Amino acid sequence: MEREVVDAVIVGAGPAGITAAYTLAKEGKEVVVLERGDFPGSKNMFGGAIYAQPVAEIFPEFWKSAPVERSNIEHKYALLGDNDGTVISYRNGDHAKEAHYNSFTVIRAKWDRWCAEQAEAAGAFIVPETLVESLIIEDGKVVGVKTEQEEFYAKVTIIADGVNSLLAKQAWDYPEIKPDHVALGIKEVIALPKEKIQDRFNVGEDTGVIYTILGGPMQAMVGLGYVYTNLESVVVGLGITLEDLAKSKTKPYELLNKLKKHPVIEPLLEGGELLEYSAHLIPEGGYKAMPALYKDGVMIAGDAAMLVNNVHSEGTNLAMMSGKLAAQTAIQAINKEDYSANMLSLYRKKLEQSFVLQDLKSYQDVIRTIEKNSKAFLGFYPKKINEFMNQFTAVDSVPKKRKYIKFIGDVFKQRSLSLVTDGIKLANLAGGIILK
Ligand SMILES: Cc1cc2nc3c(=O)[nH]c(=O)nc-3n(C[C@H](O)[C@H](O)[C@H](O)COP(=O)(O)OP(=O)(O)OC[C@H]3O[C@@H](n4cnc5c(N)ncnc54)[C@H](O)[C@@H]3O)c2cc1C
């Protein structure tokens, strides 16, 4: 019996897989998406904001019909000390008026489902509750995938099964993910009445605020905390590399509890009721830890390919863009009936021309440099900034000049010559981002 071969089979119905499916289906290609969850989004969690401009390149003006929560009009960066904090805010009046500038908070179970509905409407066939166990490889070429019950053959296979990809390990003989190449993200969703969120965060009915948090209970660990506002709930969470979690011997939920009790964060959550607690891994390896992105018959997109820019909390946009570019490459391959690695190498070229690999390339040394200098960059300096603010805002009978001289003297005493090398490292870091 001749086997059935579809144009494309995609593993995973997250942002990468669904965008790939939507792009292929819109071009009239026969595409099957296999998703292990009960429905797209059922297994997925994130912080979370999706970014309007890149998403609108795929689903124009999506905010008019998609289940978005709040349009984020303000970014707050909180540098926490043990019991104090300095918060820098950026709000732009234009952003409040024009949705495409912003990011939107979304609830993944609803958002991923909506994206999947768009792909289905375009003609994609999504099969939920189906765990892909392995790739089917014939003569060194990937020709499909195998589930417990069935085999699915395809001209092109797109792996979009998320972080710590089982299939990437099979295709590329990929080693186990290293503890410094992955972070553990945990979060709580806390219910709060709509009006309370509006008052507390100084926003309107459908606008919101993002907090990015450094220091505090996370001390000098490599990681960030965050607070996002949904329509009727607030999200609080953090992500720390597995390496630093192991070194610190701290349990992640203990860190989160401390963050929730911090005097800068506690008032934001006060009176709320815990709705949900969840945890997920985040790829941290970046440009240097990416697997090869294609092979004969197969491409890899999104978290499975380590396409995350952690410094900016960007993952869904890189996943969607890589899904789109993998699909566009697959369309060219199908039209030419050429599924060779040489043909699929176009995918990497497209990624290199896009912000995806350009950003990851510029940021390739950022996390490593922060890791090496975390005690200074994430521990010492945030603390010192808060100590300075404490002196600066205190009104007492000590002459200001004496306070400042003492403060500067203490900083020099504690860091001495390292102040200069820290400055050089920071300048190198910034220079690297611009020049790479
Ligand atoms: C705590 C946390 C906070 C984050 N915050 C943000 C944020 O605010 N903004 C942002 O842009 N990004 C954020 N990210 C990153 C973002 O969530 C990811 O980059 C994005 O979800 C990647 O999309 P993806 O499609 O590659 O993978 P995923 O979303 O992980 O989707 C993979 C899909 O594949 C399915 N799957 C896996 N294995 C199999 C298999 N063998 N067979 C069948 N199906 C399978 C899974 O069930 C899942 O549905 C955050 C991540 C975390 C963990």
The ligand as a MOL file (V3000), in Angstrom:
LIG
                    3D

  0  0  0     0  0            999 V3000
M  V30 BEGIN CTAB
M  V30 COUNTS 53 58 0 0 0
M  V30 BEGIN ATOM
M  V30 1 C 8.1420 31.7160 32.9200 0
M  V30 2 C 8.2340 32.1550 31.4910 0
M  V30 3 C 7.9810 33.4700 31.1590 0
M  V30 4 C 8.0380 33.8950 29.8160 0
M  V30 5 N 7.6680 35.1450 29.5090 0
M  V30 6 C 7.6060 35.5370 28.2070 0
M  V30 7 C 7.0550 36.7710 27.8380 0
M  V30 8 O 6.5560 37.5330 28.6720 0
M  V30 9 N 7.0550 37.1200 26.5320 0
M  V30 10 C 7.5390 36.2680 25.5720 0
M  V30 11 O 7.4970 36.6380 24.3800 0
M  V30 12 N 8.0460 35.0710 25.8930 0
M  V30 13 C 8.0750 34.6660 27.1730 0
M  V30 14 N 8.5310 33.4280 27.4960 0
M  V30 15 C 9.0590 32.5480 26.4330 0
M  V30 16 C 7.9380 31.9590 25.5690 0
M  V30 17 O 6.9680 31.3790 26.3790 0
M  V30 18 C 8.5100 30.9280 24.6220 0
M  V30 19 O 9.6410 31.4480 23.9660 0
M  V30 20 C 7.4810 30.4940 23.5770 0
M  V30 21 O 6.3640 29.9100 24.1820 0
M  V30 22 C 8.1170 29.4960 22.6110 0
M  V30 23 O 7.1610 29.0150 21.7060 0
M  V30 24 P 7.3480 27.5760 21.0430 0
M  V30 25 O 6.2080 27.3890 20.1250 0
M  V30 26 O 8.7190 27.4470 20.5260 0
M  V30 27 O 7.2720 26.5390 22.2620 0
M  V30 28 P 6.0890 26.2320 23.2720 0
M  V30 29 O 5.2540 27.4070 23.5140 0
M  V30 30 O 6.7310 25.5810 24.4440 0
M  V30 31 O 5.1990 25.1640 22.5030 0
M  V30 32 C 5.6680 23.8430 22.2670 0
M  V30 33 C 4.4550 22.9550 22.0810 0
M  V30 34 O 4.8930 21.6550 21.7060 0
M  V30 35 C 4.1380 20.6840 22.4010 0
M  V30 36 N 4.9690 19.4630 22.4670 0
M  V30 37 C 6.1480 19.3020 23.1210 0
M  V30 38 N 6.6410 18.0630 22.9000 0
M  V30 39 C 5.7560 17.4370 22.0880 0
M  V30 40 C 5.7160 16.1520 21.4940 0
M  V30 41 N 6.7150 15.2660 21.6800 0
M  V30 42 N 4.6420 15.8210 20.7290 0
M  V30 43 C 3.6340 16.7040 20.5190 0
M  V30 44 N 3.6320 17.9650 21.0470 0
M  V30 45 C 4.6850 18.3310 21.8110 0
M  V30 46 C 3.8770 21.3280 23.7660 0
M  V30 47 O 2.7720 20.7420 24.4240 0
M  V30 48 C 3.6450 22.7880 23.3700 0
M  V30 49 O 2.2890 23.0530 23.0860 0
M  V30 50 C 8.4490 32.9710 28.8080 0
M  V30 51 C 8.7130 31.6400 29.1450 0
M  V30 52 C 8.5790 31.2260 30.4580 0
M  V30 53 C 8.7950 29.7640 30.7830 0
M  V30 END ATOM
M  V30 BEGIN BOND
M  V30 1 1 1 2
M  V30 2 1 2 3
M  V30 3 2 2 52
M  V30 4 2 3 4
M  V30 5 1 4 5
M  V30 6 1 4 50
M  V30 7 2 5 6
M  V30 8 1 6 7
M  V30 9 1 6 13
M  V30 10 2 7 8
M  V30 11 1 7 9
M  V30 12 1 9 10
M  V30 13 2 10 11
M  V30 14 1 10 12
M  V30 15 2 12 13
M  V30 16 1 13 14
M  V30 17 1 14 15
M  V30 18 1 14 50
M  V30 19 1 15 16
M  V30 20 1 16 17
M  V30 21 1 16 18
M  V30 22 1 18 19
M  V30 23 1 18 20
M  V30 24 1 20 21
M  V30 25 1 20 22
M  V30 26 1 22 23
M  V30 27 1 23 24
M  V30 28 2 24 25
M  V30 29 1 24 26
M  V30 30 1 24 27
M  V30 31 1 27 28
M  V30 32 2 28 29
M  V30 33 1 28 30
M  V30 34 1 28 31
M  V30 35 1 31 32
M  V30 36 1 32 33
M  V30 37 1 33 34
M  V30 38 1 33 48
M  V30 39 1 34 35
M  V30 40 1 35 36
M  V30 41 1 35 46
M  V30 42 1 36 37
M  V30 43 1 36 45
M  V30 44 2 37 38
M  V30 45 1 38 39
M  V30 46 1 39 40
M  V30 47 2 39 45
M  V30 48 1 40 41
M  V30 49 2 40 42
M  V30 50 1 42 43
M  V30 51 2 43 44
M  V30 52 1 44 45
M  V30 53 1 46 47
M  V30 54 1 46 48
M  V30 55 1 48 49
M  V30 56 2 50 51
M  V30 57 1 51 52
M  V30 58 1 52 53
M  V30 END BOND
M  V30 END CTAB
M  END
